[in-house]
């Protein structure tokens, strides 16, 4: 999972070097987008095939694709080849993140899963935030191709997971061609719209509106198609269960807040508060460290109490309050902001362990892969949505304050690292704009908290609704008793 999460962000700092080496600056964003699209689309497919053919077996295939894609990226002679190789790498990464979590759900009893999901949540947060730092160091000292070569030894280390004894699978996998095709087309259209909106085309562009319409309409139609399918890719009954869809929606909003903040904070520190790039990177540590610590602690608490809902809902409520305080005190300086981002990280750290544990509990053993993939899909799409929304709010607010501010900001960001450090010419406008960004992220956190509080306060020691004692025997074997 660390491999899959790391490569979502590790390439960010290397993009200028890639552009200088391979050219094609206008298409450089596709190096990131191709990976994200492929990983998002692949997640539910791996979940389904893992349930059918064995999760460990499919994890072997996923890791193989990821390593092969990494090698192809490292030797890519042109930008076009690199983009295609990143897509291949993403096809493997979608399986790494989904199947790693599903395997834990299979081999660990429900009561103990919280501890492992806490480690996974910490792992994901750490990889996502350390990615740009690691990428910058490797790119600067060893060249941008080294960020892909490093995946070879890491992949060999990850192969230790193949020693786990797991369920061989049902052996039944009748492909849902209509549902799979519609799902892939809708996901690609929606993520493309979110990825290029406000960057390559305007938000009111006919191309973007058409992509968004196709994506939304496709997902609406997907429910009807899956209801008629004999063996659907995404079971309407599974997604229709309140615990699963509410937890998935909470994860969607969590990812929107987390990735929106991770992308915007460095720009805010450098452009609005006039810190150096190094200091802005160090100021992200409180956010990451708090999330890692709380994610691990939340997992341990869930394993002890067997009740995952309250920690997640309370944590998201704290995040909402912290964002509103951040918006109110935005001019109090980097130290104050770092303290509040530490509080935000602590609140966000409670989400993934609780959500993943609840979803796996509600799904049962035979549907673990599909249910876990639904959470991974929600997180991926939520992350893209959050980045796009935060950027849109920032640019819109800047235009209201000063119509020339977006252009000036683009010029200043493009010259970072190539000029002597100077205060931004639009610092006051940036302060106002980022206040609206933080308010928007606080609103999303509040929505996530409301949904989380609406989830029943589950007891992981009990059977999910509709599951008999006999059906749960395997899942509950080895469970500790109070």
C-alpha positions in Angstrom: 0.0 0.0 0.0 2.9 2.3 0.7 4.1 1.8 -2.9 0.7 2.7 -4.4 0.2 5.7 -2.2 3.8 7.0 -2.6 3.7 7.1 -6.4 0.6 9.3 -6.4 2.7 12.2 -5.1 6.4 11.3 -5.5 6.5 12.5 -9.1 5.2 16.1 -8.2 8.7 17.5 -7.5 10.2 15.8 -10.5 7.8 17.2 -13.1 10.0 20.3 -14.0 13.0 18.0 -14.5 10.9 15.6 -16.7 9.7 18.6 -18.8 13.3 19.7 -19.3 14.4 16.2 -20.3 11.5 15.0 -22.4 9.7 18.2 -23.4 6.0 18.4 -23.9 5.2 20.9 -21.1 1.6 21.3 -22.1 0.9 17.6 -21.6 2.9 17.2 -18.4 -0.1 17.0 -16.2 -1.0 13.7 -17.9 1.9 12.0 -16.2 0.0 12.4 -12.9 -3.5 12.0 -14.4 -2.8 8.8 -16.2 -1.7 7.1 -13.0 -4.7 8.3 -11.0 -7.2 7.3 -13.7 -5.8 3.8 -14.1 -5.6 3.2 -10.3 -9.1 4.4 -9.7 -10.6 2.4 -12.5 -8.7 -0.8 -11.5 -9.6 -0.8 -7.8 -13.1 -2.3 -8.0 -12.0 -4.7 -10.8 -9.2 -6.1 -8.5 -11.7 -6.3 -5.7 -14.0 -8.4 -7.7 -11.2 -10.7 -9.1 -9.7 -11.0 -5.7 -13.0 -12.4 -4.3 -13.1 -14.8 -7.2 -9.5 -16.0 -7.7 -7.9 -15.3 -4.4 -6.7 -12.0 -3.1 -3.1 -13.0 -2.7 -2.9 -14.3 -6.3 -4.3 -11.1 -7.6 -1.9 -9.1 -5.4 1.0 -10.9 -7.2 -0.4 -9.7 -10.5 -0.9 -6.2 -9.2 2.7 -6.0 -7.8 4.1 -7.4 -11.1 2.2 -4.8 -13.2 3.4 -2.0 -10.8 7.0 -3.0 -11.0 6.9 -3.5 -14.8 5.3 -0.1 -15.1 8.0 1.4 -12.9 10.7 0.0 -15.1 9.0 1.3 -18.2 8.7 4.7 -16.7 12.4 4.7 -15.7 13.6 4.0 -19.3 10.9 6.0 -21.2 12.5 7.8 -24.1 9.6 10.2 -24.7 6.8 11.9 -22.8 4.2 9.8 -24.6 5.8 6.6 -23.6 6.1 7.8 -20.0 2.4 8.6 -19.8 1.5 5.1 -21.1 4.0 3.6 -18.6 2.4 5.6 -15.8 -1.0 4.2 -16.8 0.4 0.7 -16.6 1.9 1.5 -13.2 -1.5 2.8 -12.1 -3.2 -0.4 -13.1 -1.0 -2.2 -10.6 -1.3 0.4 -7.9 -5.1 0.1 -7.9 -4.7 -3.5 -6.9 -1.9 -2.8 -4.3 -4.1 -0.4 -2.3 -7.3 -2.4 -2.5 -6.0 -5.9 -2.1 -3.6 -5.1 0.8 -6.6 -3.8 2.9 -8.8 -6.7 1.8 -6.2 -9.2 2.8 -6.1 -7.8 6.3 -9.9 -8.0 6.4 -9.6 -11.7 5.4 -6.9 -13.0 7.8 -7.7 -10.8 10.9 -10.9 -11.1 13.0 -13.3 -8.1 12.9 -12.4 -7.0 16.5 -8.6 -6.9 15.7 -8.9 -5.2 12.3 -9.0 -1.7 13.7 -5.4 -2.0 14.8 -4.2 -3.0 11.3 -6.4 -0.4 9.6 -4.9 2.2 11.9 -1.5 1.2 10.6 -2.7 1.4 7.1 -4.2 4.8 7.6 -0.9 6.1 9.0 0.9 4.4 6.2 -1.2 6.1 3.6 -0.9 9.6 5.2 2.8 9.2 5.6 3.3 8.1 2.0 1.1 10.8 0.5 2.9 13.6 2.4 6.5 12.2 2.1 6.1 11.6 -1.6 7.0 15.1 -2.8 9.9 15.3 -0.3 11.4 12.0 -1.4 10.8 12.8 -5.1 12.6 16.2 -4.7 15.6 14.6 -3.0 16.0 11.7 -5.5 15.3 14.0 -8.5 17.9 16.6 -7.4 20.7 14.2 -6.5 20.1 11.1 -8.7 17.9 12.3 -11.6 14.2 12.0 -12.1 14.4 8.4 -13.4 15.6 7.3 -9.9 12.1 7.9 -8.5 10.9 4.9 -10.6 14.0 2.7 -10.1 13.6 2.9 -6.3 10.3 0.9 -6.7 12.3 -2.2 -7.7 13.8 -2.9 -4.2 10.6 -1.7 -2.5 8.6 -4.1 -4.6 10.8 -7.0 -3.6 10.3 -6.1 0.0 6.5 -6.0 -0.5 6.6 -9.5 -1.9 6.8 -10.7 1.7 3.0 -10.4 1.8 2.9 -13.5 -0.4 3.7 -15.7 2.5 0.3 -15.1 4.0 -2.2 -18.0 3.8 -5.4 -16.8 2.4 -8.8 -17.8 1.0 -8.3 -19.3 -2.5 -11.5 -17.5 -3.8 -14.8 -18.7 -5.0 -13.6 -19.5 -8.5 -16.6 -17.8 -10.0 -16.1 -14.6 -11.9 -18.7 -14.0 -14.7 -17.6 -10.7 -16.2 -20.2 -8.0 -16.2 -19.2 -6.4 -19.5 -22.0 -3.8 -19.6 -21.4 -2.7 -16.0 -17.7 -2.7 -16.3 -17.7 -0.8 -19.6 -20.1 1.8 -18.2 -18.2 2.1 -15.0 -14.8 2.7 -16.7 -16.3 5.2 -19.2 -18.1 7.2 -16.4 -15.0 7.2 -14.1 -12.7 8.3 -16.8 -15.0 11.1 -17.9 -15.6 12.4 -14.4 -11.9 12.3 -13.4 -10.9 13.9 -16.6 -13.3 16.8 -16.0 -12.0 17.3 -12.5 -8.4 17.0 -13.6 -8.4 19.5 -16.4 -11.0 21.9 -15.1 -9.6 25.3 -14.2 -6.2 24.3 -15.7 -6.3 23.2 -19.3 -9.9 24.4 -19.9 -12.2 26.7 -18.1 -14.9 25.3 -15.8 -17.6 26.6 -18.2 -16.0 25.0 -21.3 -18.4 22.9 -23.4 -15.8 20.1 -23.4 -15.6 20.0 -19.6 -19.4 20.3 -19.2 -19.9 17.4 -21.6 -17.4 15.2 -19.7 -19.0 16.0 -16.4 -22.5 15.3 -17.8 -21.3 11.9 -19.3 -19.7 11.0 -16.0 -22.7 11.8 -13.8 -25.2 10.3 -16.2 -23.1 7.2 -16.5 -23.1 6.6 -12.7 -26.9 7.2 -12.6 -27.4 4.6 -15.4 -24.9 2.2 -13.8 -27.3 1.5 -10.9 -30.0 0.3 -13.3 -27.6 -1.8 -15.3 -26.2 -3.5 -12.2 -29.6 -4.2 -10.9 -30.3 -6.3 -14.0 -26.9 -8.0 -14.2 -26.7 -11.6 -13.1 -23.2 -11.1 -11.5 -22.7 -7.3 -11.2 -19.4 -5.6 -10.9 -20.7 -3.4 -8.1 -23.5 -5.0 -6.3 -26.4 -2.5 -5.7 -27.4 -4.5 -2.6 -23.9 -4.0 -1.2 -23.6 -0.3 -2.0 -27.2 0.1 -0.7 -26.4 -1.0 2.8 -26.4 2.1 5.0 -23.2 1.4 6.8 -21.3 0.9 3.5 -22.5 3.8 1.5 -22.3 6.2 4.5 -18.8 5.2 5.4 -17.8 5.4 1.7 -19.3 8.9 1.4 -17.5 9.9 4.6 -14.2 8.7 3.0 -15.0 10.6 -0.2 -15.3 13.9 1.8 -12.3 13.0 4.0 -10.1 12.6 0.9 -11.4 15.8 -0.6 -10.4 17.7 2.5 -7.0 16.0 3.0 -5.7 16.3 -0.6 -7.2 19.8 -1.1 -5.2 20.9 2.0 -2.0 19.0 1.1 -1.9 20.7 -2.3 -2.8 24.2 -1.2 -0.8 24.5 2.0 2.7 24.7 0.4 1.5 27.4 -2.0 -0.1 29.3 0.8 3.0 29.2 2.9 5.3 30.3 0.1 3.1 32.8 -1.8 1.0 34.3 1.0 3.3 34.0 4.1 6.6 34.4 2.2 8.3 31.3 3.6 10.9 29.4 1.7 10.2 26.1 0.0 12.2 24.2 2.7 10.2 25.9 5.5 6.9 25.2 3.8 7.8 21.5 3.6 8.7 21.4 7.3 5.4 23.1 8.2 3.6 20.1 6.7 5.2 17.8 9.3 2.7 18.6 12.1 -0.2 17.7 9.8 1.3 14.4 8.8 2.8 13.4 12.2 -0.5 14.0 14.0 -2.4 12.0 11.4 0.0 9.1 11.7 -0.1 9.0 15.5 -3.9 9.4 15.7 -4.6 6.8 13.0 -2.5 4.2 14.8 -4.1 5.1 18.2 -7.6 5.0 16.7 -7.0 1.5 15.3 -5.8 0.3 18.7 -8.9 1.9 20.4 -11.2 0.2 17.9 -9.6 -3.2 18.6 -10.2 -2.6 22.3 -13.7 -1.2 22.3 -15.2 -2.8 19.2 -17.0 0.5 18.4 -15.5 2.4 15.5 -18.1 5.1 14.7 -17.6 7.6 17.6 -13.9 8.2 17.0 -14.3 9.0 13.3 -17.3 11.3 13.9 -15.7 13.2 16.7 -12.4 13.5 14.8 -14.2 15.0 11.8 -16.1 17.4 14.0 -12.7 18.6 15.4 -11.4 19.1 11.8 -14.4 21.3 11.0 -13.8 23.5 14.1 -10.1 23.7 13.4 -10.7 24.9 9.8 -13.0 27.6 10.9 -10.5 28.8 13.5 -7.8 28.7 10.8 -9.9 30.9 8.5 -10.5 33.4 11.4 -6.8 33.5 12.4 -5.2 33.2 9.0 -3.1 36.3 9.5 -1.5 35.1 12.8 1.5 33.6 11.1 3.1 30.2 10.3 3.4 28.9 13.8 -0.3 29.4 14.6 -1.3 27.8 11.3 1.0 24.8 11.9 -0.6 24.2 15.3 -4.0 24.2 13.7 -3.0 21.9 10.9 -1.7 19.6 13.6 -5.2 19.6 15.1 -6.6 19.0 11.6 -4.3 16.1 11.0 -5.2 14.5 14.3 -8.9 14.7 13.4 -8.4 13.3 10.0 -6.3 10.4 11.4 -9.4 8.9 12.9 -11.3 8.4 9.6 -9.7 5.6 7.5 -9.3 3.0 10.3 -12.9 3.4 11.4 -14.4 3.6 7.9 -12.5 0.6 6.5 -13.3 -1.5 9.6 -17.0 -0.8 9.4 -17.2 -1.5 5.7 -15.4 -4.8 6.0 -17.6 -5.8 9.0 -20.8 -5.0 7.0 -19.6 -6.8 3.8 -18.6 -10.2 5.2 -15.8 -12.4 4.0 -17.1 -13.2 0.5 -17.6 -9.5 -0.4 -14.5 -8.1 1.3 -12.7 -7.3 -1.9 -15.6 -5.4 -3.5 -16.4 -3.5 -0.4 -12.8 -2.5 0.2 -12.5 -1.4 -3.4 -15.6 0.9 -2.9 -13.7 2.7 -0.1 -10.6 3.0 -2.2 -12.6 4.3 -5.2 -14.3 6.9 -2.9 -10.9 8.0 -1.6 -9.4 8.4 -5.1 -12.3 10.3 -6.6 -12.7 12.4 -3.4 -9.0 13.4 -3.6 -9.3 14.6 -7.2 -12.5 16.5 -6.3 -10.9 18.1 -3.3 -7.9 19.3 -5.3 -10.1 20.7 -8.1 -12.5 22.4 -5.6 -9.8 24.0 -3.6 -8.1 25.4 -6.7 -11.5 26.6 -8.1 -12.3 28.4 -4.8 -8.8 30.0 -4.7 -8.9 31.3 -8.2 -12.5 32.5 -8.0 -11.8 34.4 -4.8 -8.7 35.9 -6.2 -10.6 37.2 -9.3 -13.2 38.8 -7.0 -10.6 40.6 -5.0 -8.3 41.5 -7.9 -8.9 40.4 -11.5 -5.2 40.4 -12.2 -4.3 38.3 -9.2 -4.5 34.8 -10.8 -2.1 35.8 -13.6 0.3 37.3 -11.1 0.2 34.2 -8.9 0.9 32.0 -11.9 3.9 34.1 -12.7 5.2 34.0 -9.2 4.8 30.3 -8.8 6.5 29.6 -12.1 9.5 31.6 -11.0 9.9 29.9 -7.6 13.4 28.6 -7.3 14.7 30.7 -10.1 14.6 34.1 -8.5 15.7 35.8 -5.3 13.1 35.4 -2.6 10.7 38.4 -2.7 7.4 39.1 -1.0 4.3 38.4 -3.1 2.8 41.4 -4.8 -0.7 40.1 -4.1 -0.2 38.9 -0.5 -3.3 40.7 0.9 -5.5 39.2 -1.9 -4.1 35.7 -1.2 -4.9 36.0 2.5 -8.6 36.8 1.6 -8.7 34.0 -1.0 -7.2 31.4 1.3 -9.7 32.3 4.0 -12.4 31.2 1.6 -10.5 28.0 0.8 -10.2 27.0 4.4 -13.9 27.8 5.0 -14.8 25.6 2.1 -12.7 22.7 3.4 -14.3 23.3 6.8 -17.7 23.0 5.2 -16.8 19.7 3.6 -15.5 18.5 7.0 -18.8 19.4 8.6 -20.7 17.4 6.0 -18.4 14.4 6.6 -19.0 14.7 10.4 -22.8 14.8 10.0 -22.7 11.6 7.8 -20.4 9.9 10.2 -22.6 10.6 13.2 -25.6 9.2 11.2 -23.8 5.7 11.1 -25.1 3.3 13.8 -22.7 2.8 16.7 -21.7 -0.7 15.6 -20.4 -3.5 17.8 -17.8 -5.4 15.8 -18.4 -8.4 18.1 -21.9 -8.8 16.7 -23.0 -10.3 13.4 -23.8 -7.9 10.5 -27.5 -7.7 9.6 -28.7 -10.6 7.6 -25.7 -12.8 8.5 -26.2 -15.9 10.5 -24.0 -17.1 13.3 -22.7 -19.9 11.1 -21.8 -17.5 8.2 -19.8 -15.4 10.6 -17.8 -18.3 12.2 -14.8 -17.8 10.0 -14.7 -14.1 10.3 -14.9 -14.2 14.1 -12.5 -17.0 14.7 -9.7 -16.0 17.0 -11.6 -13.0 18.3 -10.8 -11.9 21.8 -13.6 -11.9 24.3 -14.1 -9.2 26.9 
